């Protein structure tokens, strides 16, 4: 069961068992590739029963190979080994953000469940402060999502499927921020953890270079759209009403989580990491500008100014300044995202001039 793998990951992270973490990450990647392969294989039937049977066979193949080398009890059952079709025992029938009425939806449900597990596992690693585990897990899932994004088959378009998965995570963040039944501390903590995962994946994808640019855009939109809806002020609505001051405080807490990520990199003296987090912030700012959400744009602009002040205190302001100068020059030269109009470019140039 996927939940067993999540628990195995969490135990390995807490025990700082890097070798086991790498093995679990490898298994996760193989399972993800397995699903993509089934979805994009040409000239084969794509009925629910066929896909379920093939997934079950492939899972047993991957799981048995892995179990023989690890000898961990968590790796015995298959989440697809479900003769009774009980929802709690079948990965294909786990609670999902996707309805399951056909083969596309079934595969989307599998990918969604795996992605939700990845978010939970990466969040655990981030909370533990284990940089090596974070790098292993985030790298594995960025690779998996990129492979899905560039895949093409007769069942679904890879890029469209990634957007669906990312939107599902954005909907989770949005619902957390907007949930009036959650205690303020619980809402802040849950939203901050999910936002932290989004920034980590964004930074990891950015470090991979131009080939991963579409995935970078997806992660940036996840963050900007979900948080923007809660902040209000966007051209598409969202926010507002009597609860607006409280919701802005929640959004400020999420932005604070982003700032803390930048500050941690500064305190560690990790120049490469400082630049990556700064680049992630710039990508998010660009998506916010495109969304037309002036409220969130100014909140993030204030955060960027705060980041510069912190960098000055650590004598590392040249790293942030270099990132902003490069982005500013691109905007002035009419380069960058073609969705940016003249007003958006002017706003961003102003923000990037610190």
C-alpha positions as CSV (number, residue, x, y, z in Angstrom):
1,X,0.0,0.0,0.0
2,X,1.1,3.5,-0.7
3,X,0.6,4.5,2.9
4,X,3.1,1.8,3.9
5,X,5.7,3.4,1.6
6,X,5.0,6.8,3.1
7,X,5.6,5.4,6.6
8,X,8.8,3.7,5.4
9,X,10.0,6.9,3.9
10,X,9.2,8.8,7.1
11,X,11.0,6.3,9.2
12,X,14.1,6.4,7.0
13,X,14.1,10.2,7.1
14,X,13.8,10.3,10.9
15,X,16.6,7.7,11.2
16,X,18.7,9.5,8.5
17,X,19.1,6.3,6.6
18,X,20.3,7.8,3.4
19,X,20.9,4.5,1.6
20,X,17.4,3.4,2.3
21,X,16.0,6.8,1.3
22,X,17.7,6.5,-2.1
23,X,16.3,3.0,-2.6
24,X,12.8,4.1,-1.8
25,X,13.2,7.1,-4.1
26,X,14.3,4.7,-6.9
27,X,11.3,2.5,-6.3
28,X,9.0,5.6,-6.4
29,X,10.5,6.6,-9.7
30,X,10.2,3.2,-11.2
31,X,6.5,3.0,-10.2
32,X,5.9,6.4,-11.8
33,X,7.6,5.4,-15.0
34,X,5.6,2.2,-15.0
35,X,2.3,4.1,-15.0
36,X,3.5,6.5,-17.7
37,X,4.6,3.6,-19.9
38,X,1.3,1.9,-19.6
39,X,-0.5,5.2,-20.4
40,X,1.6,6.0,-23.5
41,X,2.0,2.5,-25.0
42,X,0.5,2.4,-28.4
43,X,-1.8,-0.1,-30.0
44,X,-2.9,-1.8,-26.8
45,X,-6.4,-1.9,-25.2
46,X,-7.0,0.8,-22.6
47,X,-9.9,-0.7,-20.7
48,X,-10.1,-0.3,-16.9
49,X,-9.7,-4.1,-16.4
50,X,-6.6,-4.2,-18.8
51,X,-4.9,-1.3,-17.1
52,X,-5.6,-2.6,-13.6
53,X,-4.2,-6.0,-14.5
54,X,-1.1,-4.6,-16.1
55,X,-0.5,-2.2,-13.2
56,X,-0.9,-5.1,-10.7
57,X,1.7,-7.2,-12.6
58,X,4.1,-4.4,-13.0
59,X,3.8,-3.4,-9.3
60,X,4.6,-7.0,-8.2
61,X,7.6,-7.0,-10.5
62,X,9.0,-3.8,-9.1
63,X,8.1,-4.5,-5.5
64,X,9.5,-8.0,-5.4
65,X,12.8,-6.9,-6.9
66,X,13.1,-4.1,-4.4
67,X,12.0,-6.3,-1.4
68,X,14.6,-8.9,-2.1
69,X,17.4,-6.3,-1.7
70,X,15.9,-4.4,1.2
71,X,14.2,-7.1,3.3
72,X,11.9,-4.5,4.8
73,X,8.4,-5.7,5.7
74,X,6.8,-2.5,4.4
75,X,7.4,-3.7,0.8
76,X,5.3,-6.8,0.7
77,X,1.7,-5.9,-0.3
78,X,0.7,-4.4,-3.6
79,X,-1.8,-1.5,-3.5
80,X,-3.4,-3.1,-6.6
81,X,-3.7,-6.6,-5.0
82,X,-7.4,-6.2,-4.5
83,X,-9.7,-9.0,-5.3
84,X,-12.6,-7.5,-3.3
85,X,-12.1,-4.0,-4.8
86,X,-12.2,-2.4,-1.3
87,X,-11.6,1.3,-1.7
88,X,-9.2,1.4,1.2
89,X,-7.0,-1.3,-0.3
90,X,-6.7,-0.4,-3.9
91,X,-4.4,2.4,-5.1
92,X,-6.7,2.8,-8.1
93,X,-9.5,3.5,-5.7
94,X,-7.8,5.6,-3.1
95,X,-9.5,8.9,-2.3
96,X,-8.5,11.2,-5.1
97,X,-9.2,14.6,-6.5
98,X,-10.1,12.9,-9.8
99,X,-13.3,11.1,-10.5
100,X,-12.8,7.6,-11.8
101,X,-15.1,6.8,-14.7
102,X,-12.7,5.6,-17.3
103,X,-9.2,4.5,-18.1
104,X,-7.8,8.1,-18.2
105,X,-9.4,8.9,-14.9
106,X,-8.1,5.7,-13.4
107,X,-4.5,6.4,-14.4
108,X,-4.9,10.0,-13.3
109,X,-6.1,8.7,-9.9
110,X,-3.0,6.5,-9.6
111,X,-0.7,9.4,-10.6
112,X,-2.6,11.7,-8.2
113,X,-2.2,9.3,-5.3
114,X,1.5,8.9,-6.0
115,X,2.0,12.7,-6.2
116,X,0.1,13.2,-3.0
117,X,2.4,10.7,-1.4
118,X,5.4,12.5,-2.8
119,X,4.3,15.8,-1.3
120,X,3.8,14.2,2.1
121,X,7.2,12.5,2.0
122,X,9.0,15.6,0.8
123,X,7.3,17.7,3.5
124,X,8.5,15.2,6.1
125,X,12.1,15.6,4.8
126,X,11.9,19.4,4.8
127,X,10.6,19.4,8.4
128,X,13.4,17.1,9.4
129,X,16.0,19.5,8.0
130,X,17.8,16.7,6.3
131,X,19.2,18.4,3.2
132,X,20.5,15.2,1.6
133,X,17.0,13.5,1.9
134,X,15.4,16.6,0.6
135,X,17.7,16.7,-2.5
136,X,17.1,13.0,-3.1
137,X,13.3,13.1,-2.9
138,X,12.8,16.4,-4.7
139,X,15.1,15.3,-7.4
140,X,13.3,12.0,-7.9
141,X,9.9,13.6,-8.2
142,X,11.0,16.5,-10.4
143,X,12.4,13.9,-12.8
144,X,9.2,11.8,-12.7
145,X,7.0,14.8,-13.4
146,X,9.3,16.0,-16.2
147,X,9.2,12.5,-17.8
148,X,5.4,12.6,-17.6
149,X,5.2,16.1,-19.0
150,X,7.2,15.2,-22.1
151,X,5.4,11.9,-22.7
152,X,2.9,11.5,-25.5
153,X,0.5,8.6,-26.1
154,X,-2.9,7.6,-27.3
155,X,-4.4,7.8,-23.8
156,X,-3.5,11.3,-22.6
157,X,-1.2,14.3,-23.2
158,X,1.7,14.4,-20.7
159,X,1.7,18.1,-20.2
160,X,-2.0,18.3,-19.7
161,X,-1.8,15.5,-17.1
162,X,1.0,17.3,-15.2
163,X,-1.1,20.5,-15.2
164,X,-4.0,18.4,-13.7
165,X,-1.8,17.0,-11.0
166,X,-0.3,20.5,-10.2
167,X,-3.8,22.0,-10.1
168,X,-4.9,19.4,-7.6
169,X,-2.1,20.4,-5.3
170,X,-3.0,24.1,-5.8
171,X,-6.6,23.3,-4.9
172,X,-5.4,21.7,-1.7
173,X,-3.4,24.8,-0.7
174,X,-6.3,27.1,-1.7
175,X,-8.8,25.0,0.4
176,X,-6.5,25.0,3.4
177,X,-6.1,28.8,3.3
178,X,-9.9,29.3,2.9
179,X,-11.1,26.7,5.4
180,X,-12.9,28.6,8.2
181,X,-13.1,25.4,10.4
182,X,-9.3,25.1,10.8
183,X,-7.7,26.6,13.8
184,X,-5.4,29.5,12.8
185,X,-2.2,27.7,13.8
186,X,-3.3,24.5,12.0
187,X,-4.2,26.4,8.9
188,X,-0.9,28.3,8.9
189,X,1.2,25.1,9.5
190,X,-0.6,23.0,6.9
191,X,-0.5,25.8,4.2
192,X,3.2,26.6,4.9
193,X,4.2,23.0,4.6
194,X,2.5,22.6,1.2
195,X,3.9,25.9,0.0
196,X,7.3,24.9,1.2
197,X,7.1,21.8,-0.9
198,X,6.1,23.8,-4.0
199,X,9.0,26.1,-3.6
200,X,11.5,23.2,-3.2
201,X,10.2,21.5,-6.3
202,X,10.3,24.8,-8.2
203,X,13.9,25.4,-7.2
204,X,14.9,21.9,-8.0
205,X,13.3,22.1,-11.5
206,X,14.9,25.5,-12.1
207,X,18.4,24.0,-11.4
208,X,17.9,21.4,-14.2
209,X,18.0,24.1,-16.9
210,X,16.0,25.0,-20.0
211,X,14.7,21.5,-20.6
212,X,12.7,21.7,-17.4
213,X,11.3,25.3,-18.0
214,X,7.7,24.1,-18.6
215,X,7.7,22.3,-15.3
216,X,9.1,25.4,-13.6
217,X,6.2,27.3,-15.0
218,X,3.7,24.8,-13.6
219,X,5.2,24.9,-10.1
220,X,5.2,28.7,-10.1
221,X,1.6,28.9,-11.2
222,X,0.6,26.4,-8.5
223,X,2.1,28.7,-5.8
224,X,0.9,32.0,-7.4
225,X,-2.7,30.9,-8.2
226,X,-3.4,29.1,-4.9
227,X,-2.0,31.8,-2.6
228,X,-3.4,34.6,-4.9
229,X,-6.9,33.4,-4.6
230,X,-6.7,33.5,-0.8
231,X,-5.1,36.9,-0.8
232,X,-7.7,38.5,-3.1
233,X,-7.1,41.3,-5.5
234,X,-6.8,39.2,-8.6
235,X,-8.5,39.9,-11.9
236,X,-10.2,36.6,-11.6
237,X,-11.7,37.2,-8.2
238,X,-11.0,35.3,-5.0
239,X,-10.6,36.6,-1.5
240,X,-12.6,39.6,-0.3
241,X,-15.5,39.7,2.1
242,X,-15.5,40.1,5.8
243,X,-12.8,37.5,6.3
244,X,-10.3,39.4,4.1
245,X,-8.0,40.6,7.0
246,X,-7.7,37.1,8.4
247,X,-7.0,35.6,5.0
248,X,-4.3,38.1,4.3
249,X,-2.6,37.2,7.5
250,X,-2.7,33.5,6.4
251,X,-1.1,34.4,3.1
252,X,1.5,36.5,4.9
253,X,2.4,33.4,6.9
254,X,2.8,31.4,3.7
255,X,5.1,34.1,2.3
256,X,7.0,34.0,5.6
257,X,7.7,30.3,5.0
258,X,9.3,31.3,1.6
259,X,11.4,34.0,3.3
260,X,12.6,31.5,5.9
261,X,13.7,29.2,3.1
262,X,15.8,32.0,1.7
263,X,17.2,33.0,5.1
264,X,18.2,29.4,5.9
265,X,20.3,29.4,2.7
266,X,21.9,32.6,3.7
267,X,22.7,31.4,7.1
268,X,24.2,28.2,5.7
269,X,26.4,30.3,3.4
270,X,25.2,28.3,0.4
271,X,25.5,30.7,-2.4
272,X,24.1,28.4,-5.0
273,X,21.1,27.7,-2.9
274,X,20.6,31.4,-2.3
275,X,20.4,32.0,-6.0
276,X,18.1,29.1,-6.6
277,X,15.6,30.3,-4.0
278,X,15.8,33.8,-5.4
279,X,15.1,32.5,-8.9
280,X,12.1,30.6,-7.6
281,X,10.8,33.8,-6.0
282,X,11.2,35.6,-9.3
283,X,9.3,32.9,-11.2
284,X,6.5,33.2,-8.7
285,X,6.5,37.0,-9.0
286,X,6.2,36.7,-12.8
287,X,3.2,34.4,-12.5
288,X,1.6,36.7,-10.0
289,X,2.1,39.7,-12.3
290,X,0.5,37.8,-15.2
291,X,-2.5,36.9,-12.9
292,X,-3.1,40.6,-12.3
293,X,-3.2,40.1,-8.6
294,X,-1.9,43.5,-7.4
295,X,-2.5,42.7,-3.7
296,X,-0.3,39.6,-3.8
297,X,2.3,41.2,-6.1
298,X,2.9,44.0,-3.5
299,X,3.1,41.5,-0.7
300,X,5.7,39.5,-2.6
301,X,7.5,42.7,-3.6
302,X,7.8,43.6,0.1
303,X,9.1,40.1,0.8
304,X,11.8,40.5,-1.9
305,X,12.9,43.8,-0.3
306,X,13.1,42.0,3.0
307,X,15.2,39.3,1.4
308,X,17.7,41.9,0.1
309,X,18.0,43.5,3.6
310,X,18.7,40.0,5.0
311,X,21.3,39.4,2.3
312,X,23.0,42.7,3.0
313,X,23.3,41.6,6.7
314,X,25.0,38.4,5.6
315,X,27.3,40.1,3.0
316,X,25.7,38.1,0.2
317,X,23.6,40.8,-1.4
318,X,25.6,40.5,-4.7
319,X,24.0,37.0,-5.3
320,X,20.5,38.3,-5.1
321,X,21.4,41.5,-7.0
322,X,22.9,39.4,-9.8
323,X,19.6,37.4,-10.2
324,X,17.5,40.6,-10.2
325,X,19.7,42.4,-12.6
326,X,19.7,39.5,-15.1
327,X,15.9,39.3,-14.9
328,X,15.5,43.1,-15.1
329,X,17.7,43.3,-18.2
330,X,15.7,40.5,-19.9
331,X,12.5,42.4,-19.2
332,X,14.0,45.7,-20.5
333,X,15.1,43.8,-23.7
334,X,11.5,42.5,-24.2
335,X,12.7,39.0,-23.5
336,X,11.1,36.5,-21.1
337,X,7.5,35.3,-20.9
338,X,5.5,36.4,-23.9
339,X,2.4,36.7,-21.7
340,X,3.8,39.8,-20.0
341,X,2.4,43.0,-21.4
342,X,4.0,46.4,-21.1
343,X,2.4,47.3,-17.7
344,X,3.4,43.9,-16.2
345,X,6.9,44.4,-17.4
346,X,7.1,47.9,-15.9
347,X,5.8,46.6,-12.5
348,X,8.4,43.8,-12.5
349,X,11.2,46.1,-13.5
350,X,10.3,48.4,-10.6
351,X,10.2,45.5,-8.1
352,X,13.5,44.0,-9.4
353,X,15.2,47.4,-8.9
354,X,16.3,47.3,-5.3
